[in-house]
C-alpha cells in the first residue's frame, strides 16, 4: 500500500508518520508508556507524534527507528514523512547501531520517590524519578535495563536486604559464573 507523502490537514500535518509509528508500536504489542520509557521521552509527546500533531525531532525519530528495529527502506520512508532531508548512513556500519557505554561518573547516592517498571520480551527497564513539588512533572534520575533473569535475581536481593534492614549491610548479586557454580552444587 503506497501512501501519499503530503497530508493537507494543517491540524495533523504528520498524520501518516504518526499512523505508521503507531502501527509499529501496536505490532510489537507495546504501550505508549513502554515506548516513551524506552526512548526516554514524555508519554504525551509519543501520543502527539502518533496522532500526527507533532513532528518528532531528528534525534527522537532516530531513537524510535532504532527502538522498533526498522529496516532501511522503512526508516527512509519515516524520515521523509517527517520532512527531513535524506538520511545518510542508515544501514551501513556507521548508521544506527546499538551502542552501550558505561562510564562511572558520580558515586553519590541519589534518592528517588517514584519508580516505573516496563517489561517486554527483551527484559525489564526501571525508570527512577524524583518530584520537586506537587505541580511539577517528575524528573528522570536514573534508568536501568536488565534481562528477566537478572530482574528475578534483583527481586531476591531486595527481599533479603529488606529482611535485614535493621542492621546496615551490603548485599550483592552473584556474578553469572558464581551463580552457575552455585546452581551446579545444588544439583549434586
C-alpha positions in Angstrom: 0.0 0.0 0.0 1.6 3.2 -1.2 0.8 6.3 1.0 1.0 9.8 -0.3 3.7 11.8 1.4 1.7 15.1 1.7 -1.1 15.5 4.2 -3.1 18.6 3.6 -4.8 18.7 7.1 -2.9 21.5 8.9 -4.1 20.3 12.4 -2.5 16.9 11.9 0.4 17.6 9.5 2.2 14.4 10.3 -0.8 12.1 10.3 0.8 9.5 8.0 4.0 9.4 10.0 2.1 9.1 13.3 -0.1 6.3 11.9 3.0 4.3 10.8 4.7 4.7 14.1 1.5 3.7 16.0 1.2 0.6 13.8 4.8 -0.4 14.6 4.1 0.0 18.3 0.9 -2.0 18.1 2.6 -4.7 16.1 5.1 -5.2 19.0 2.2 -5.1 21.4 3.8 -2.2 23.3 2.0 0.5 25.2 2.7 4.2 24.6 4.3 4.2 28.1 6.7 1.4 27.2 7.8 3.2 24.0 8.1 6.5 25.9 10.2 4.9 28.6 12.4 3.1 26.1 13.3 6.3 24.2 13.2 8.5 27.3 10.6 11.0 26.3 7.2 12.1 27.8 4.3 9.9 27.2 2.3 12.9 25.9 5.0 13.5 23.2 4.7 10.0 21.9 0.9 10.4 21.9 1.2 13.8 20.0 3.5 12.2 17.5 1.3 9.2 16.9 -1.7 11.5 16.4 0.2 13.4 13.8 0.0 16.7 15.6 3.8 17.0 16.3 6.8 16.1 14.3 9.5 14.2 16.3 12.9 15.8 16.4 15.6 14.1 14.3 17.1 12.6 17.5 13.7 11.2 18.7 12.8 9.8 15.3 16.2 8.0 15.2 15.5 6.6 18.6 12.1 5.4 17.5 13.6 3.9 14.3 16.1 2.1 16.5 13.6 1.0 19.1 11.3 -0.5 16.5 14.3 -2.1 14.7 13.1 -0.6 11.4 14.7 -1.8 8.2 16.5 0.7 6.0 13.7 1.2 3.4 11.0 1.8 6.0 13.3 4.1 8.0 13.9 6.2 4.9 10.2 6.4 4.4 9.6 7.5 8.0 12.4 10.1 7.7 10.8 11.5 4.5 7.3 11.5 6.1 8.8 13.6 8.9 10.0 16.1 6.3 13.7 15.7 6.9 16.5 15.6 4.4 18.0 12.3 3.1 19.1 10.1 6.0 22.8 9.2 5.3 24.5 6.1 6.6 21.3 4.2 7.6 22.0 0.6 7.3 25.8 0.7 7.0 28.2 0.1 9.9 28.3 3.8 10.7 24.5 4.0 10.8 22.1 3.0 13.5 23.8 0.6 15.8 23.0 0.0 19.4 26.0 1.2 21.5 26.2 0.9 25.2 28.8 2.9 27.0 29.0 2.7 30.8 31.1 5.4 32.4 31.2 5.7 36.2 30.8 9.5 36.7 29.4 10.1 40.1 29.3 7.7 43.1 26.9 9.8 45.1 23.6 8.2 46.2 20.5 9.8 44.6 17.2 9.1 46.4 14.1 8.9 44.4 10.4 8.9 45.3 9.0 7.3 42.1 9.7 4.3 40.0 8.2 3.0 36.8 8.9 -0.6 35.5 8.4 -1.6 31.9 8.6 -5.3 30.9 8.8 -6.5 27.3 10.3 -9.6 25.5 13.8 -8.2 25.9 13.7 -7.7 29.7 12.9 -5.1 32.3 13.5 -1.3 32.3 13.3 0.5 35.6 12.9 4.3 35.5 13.6 6.1 38.8 12.2 9.6 39.1 12.2 12.5 41.6 9.4 15.1 42.0 10.1 18.7 43.0 6.7 19.5 44.2 3.0 18.8 43.5 2.8 21.0 40.4 5.9 19.7 38.6 6.4 16.7 36.4 8.8 14.1 37.7 12.4 14.3 36.7 14.1 11.2 35.4 17.0 10.4 37.7 18.2 7.1 36.5 17.2 4.3 34.1 18.3 0.7 34.3 17.7 -2.1 31.9 18.2 -5.8 32.6 17.3 -9.3 31.5 14.3 -11.1 33.0 16.7 -13.4 34.9 18.6 -10.5 36.3 15.4 -8.8 37.4 14.3 -12.0 39.2 17.7 -12.1 41.0 17.3 -8.4 41.9 13.9 -9.1 43.5 15.5 -11.8 45.7 18.4 -9.5 46.6 15.9 -6.7 47.6 13.9 -9.1 49.7 17.0 -10.2 51.5 18.1 -6.7 52.1 14.7 -5.6 53.4 14.5 -8.6 55.8 17.8 -7.4 57.4 17.0 -3.7 57.2 17.6 -3.1 60.9 21.4 -3.7 60.6 23.3 -1.9 57.9 24.7 -4.4 55.5 25.8 -4.7 51.9 24.2 -7.3 49.6 25.4 -8.0 46.1 24.1 -10.1 43.2 26.5 -13.0 42.4 28.2 -12.9 39.1 26.9 -15.2 36.4 29.9 -17.5 36.9 29.3 -17.7 40.7 25.6 -18.3 40.2 26.3 -21.1 37.8 28.7 -22.8 40.2 26.1 -22.4 43.0 23.5 -24.0 40.8 25.8 -26.9 39.9 26.5 -27.5 43.6 22.8 -27.5 44.4 22.1 -30.0 41.6 24.6 -32.5 43.0 
